[in-house]
Amino acid sequence: MEPADFYSGIVVDAYAKLKSSTFEAEPYLEFVRTHGQPALEVGCGDGEPLLDLCAAGLEVDGVDSSMDMVERCRTNAVARGIATHVFHQRAESLNLDRRYSSIYFAGPTFNLLADDETALQALRAIREHLTDDGAALIPLWVPDPTPDDELGVTRSTDDGQGIELRYTPLSETYDRERRTRATTSRYERVAPGGTEVADREWIIHWHTPRSFSALSTDAGLRVVGIIDDDTNEPASNASTVSTATVQRL
Ligand SMILES: C[S@@+](CC[C@H](N)C(=O)[O-])C[C@H]1O[C@@H](n2cnc3c(N)ncnc32)[C@H](O)[C@@H]1O
């Protein structure tokens, strides 16, 4: 299975129930209000925070590589009476008819692009979809290794209809040189009729300010800034969560 297809099948059910954070709309609302509409959320999943931005009156499209996520997002949009376009495409081969004043990833979805070559292709595609004065916002995350005492430990939740959804990180490789963490993860859906199991390789590929800037330049983008989310100062090699803003060179 390719990394872009990670969020499919029972993983989508488990993700919706087990996700530890909800995505705050505010930083993305502010970004789109600053840089303009229309906007595009890349890796929009089931619609958080995309649908909140639409509900606030902004014109925002979504794109995701998982058809299961796209369907959920469209269903959630209809349930909230929201008109938006949700496309089924990969960030690295984005090919849409429109150009956008604002393009953003919500949360560390850029880290799901599993190597520098894929990340570069995504940045090139983003460049092609930006208006001349548009901007893209890309959150960056440097993960720690999963602690040993969490490997093999299951997190579980009930879907409210008698189905248990389970997530277990089984083993992990953490490669600082390749800036890649690969976690073999087991997802289970335990229903009265039987248990479905999916073992997936969850890959996080991270970037330093320097490596991200080099990729951006290669992609024809200018880094306006990379800000450490914790200190609100320019990110350093010690930053673990930061936000990059890029524009066309
Ligand atoms: C961590 S989820 C976040 C989703 C959303 N913010 C939410 O809460 O529902 C990451 C999303 O990125 C999508 N994704 C992963 N790789 C992708 C790629 N190469 N191109 C586009 N979307 C991708 C996944 O299918 C998934 O829906």
The ligand as a MOL file (V3000), in Angstrom:
LIG
                    3D

  0  0  0     0  0            999 V3000
M  V30 BEGIN CTAB
M  V30 COUNTS 27 29 0 0 0
M  V30 BEGIN ATOM
M  V30 1 C -3.9900 13.3450 9.5670 0
M  V30 2 S -5.2640 13.3390 8.3600 0 CHG=1
M  V30 3 C -5.9280 14.9490 8.6450 0
M  V30 4 C -7.2620 15.1210 8.0380 0
M  V30 5 C -8.1800 16.2450 8.4930 0
M  V30 6 N -7.5190 17.4290 8.9370 0
M  V30 7 C -9.1710 15.7070 9.5050 0
M  V30 8 O -9.0930 15.9300 10.6960 0
M  V30 9 O -10.0480 14.9740 9.0750 0 CHG=-1
M  V30 10 C -4.3440 13.4680 6.8910 0
M  V30 11 C -5.1410 13.4130 5.6010 0
M  V30 12 O -4.2120 13.5920 4.5340 0
M  V30 13 C -4.5500 12.7180 3.4840 0
M  V30 14 N -3.3460 12.4560 2.6820 0
M  V30 15 C -2.3050 11.6440 2.9760 0
M  V30 16 N -1.4000 11.6530 1.9880 0
M  V30 17 C -1.8800 12.4970 1.0300 0
M  V30 18 C -1.4100 12.9140 -0.2430 0
M  V30 19 N -0.2550 12.4450 -0.7330 0
M  V30 20 N -2.1640 13.7870 -0.9500 0
M  V30 21 C -3.3430 14.2460 -0.4650 0
M  V30 22 N -3.8460 13.8820 0.7400 0
M  V30 23 C -3.1220 13.0210 1.4840 0
M  V30 24 C -5.0840 11.4830 4.1750 0
M  V30 25 O -5.8850 10.6870 3.3180 0
M  V30 26 C -5.8310 12.0710 5.3520 0
M  V30 27 O -7.1800 12.2970 5.0710 0
M  V30 END ATOM
M  V30 BEGIN BOND
M  V30 1 1 1 2
M  V30 2 1 2 3
M  V30 3 1 2 10
M  V30 4 1 3 4
M  V30 5 1 4 5
M  V30 6 1 5 6
M  V30 7 1 5 7
M  V30 8 2 7 8
M  V30 9 1 7 9
M  V30 10 1 10 11
M  V30 11 1 11 12
M  V30 12 1 11 26
M  V30 13 1 12 13
M  V30 14 1 13 14
M  V30 15 1 13 24
M  V30 16 1 14 15
M  V30 17 1 14 23
M  V30 18 2 15 16
M  V30 19 1 16 17
M  V30 20 1 17 18
M  V30 21 2 17 23
M  V30 22 1 18 19
M  V30 23 2 18 20
M  V30 24 1 20 21
M  V30 25 2 21 22
M  V30 26 1 22 23
M  V30 27 1 24 25
M  V30 28 1 24 26
M  V30 29 1 26 27
M  V30 END BOND
M  V30 END CTAB
M  END
